[in-house]
Amino acid sequence: MDRKILSRVAYLLNCLHSGTRRYVVVVTIGIALLSWFYTTAKPVQPKLCGSPGGPPVTAKRVYLSDGRYLAYSESGVPKEDAKCKIIFSHGFSGSRLTTLRVSTEIMDELGVYMVGYDRAGYGESDPNPYRSLRREALDVEELADALELGPKFFVIGFSLGGHSVWASLKYMPERLAGAALLAPVINYRWPGFPRNLSTEAYNSQPVGDQWTFRVTYYTPWLLNWWMNQPWLPSSSVVKGTASLPNKLDARLHVEMKSSEMKRLATQQGVHESLHRDMMVMFGKWEFDPMDLPPPNIPVHLWQGDEDGLVPVTVQRYICHRLRWIDYHELPSTGHFLTMVPGFGDTVLKTLLA
């Protein structure tokens, strides 16, 4: 009897010992995974322009009220001779240098002074970990005041830079003389969209883009980690694998994937530029553009019917809801409108008419 008890006790002790080892192994693996996740999820510290080891400062910059610098570039007639002053917001992976292409003749004829600026974290503008739509509008307004553009000026936004125009229409309509949206990127979760329309447009996007939208909207803190895992489905635009139906778009997309312009745009870190851009655009908005009241200024929207990045159906609906927007749909045209010959001239002649 005693021998059986001792045998049972030994068996139980052995099981306990084995269980302890398994527990230690599980805990060790768990700690290792958490450590790996924390290391890979944490964004790389940005290399600020002008800081030791960071990129040099080569652009003109203005100092903002929150202590950041905003870089800009000027084109057109001298500011003091200008009849119309325009602030241009670049697209995804763009910079202050990728503004509207306008002929010198039109710029001179219309008396246009144009300012392109690096949005926060892009190019030579300081990153802003607190980026938001309201802050985007404030950056535009502070830039205009620093450059003494006067009480009113025009704003133009291309592609993802369109959120800057929507924010300006929301938070400072009294400062605007006019606005133009060029193939503006949309947020599929804007409440004003009919459910069937937004769902159909959303499902038409590549699976990787759909997952990126979900992560950006529901868990933005996870975006940096997600985008750095090659085995996970992610943005086809960032990876340069988007299938674009328009021939000009397809060629330009391949060229831009490894262009020097993109490298300069993201030189302070991909997270501070591209990822934060996505978090503002595809995250939770502070307002729905389709609830904006009619402004007392001209507002135009241009959209190509072969745009493979922004479904034309959603732009048609937005402009159907907002009857105060003059909608211009371009046949056999893709997303990169600023590269279409003569398009810049058309935009300025229309907007400034």
Disulfide bonds with the S-S distance in Angstrom:
none
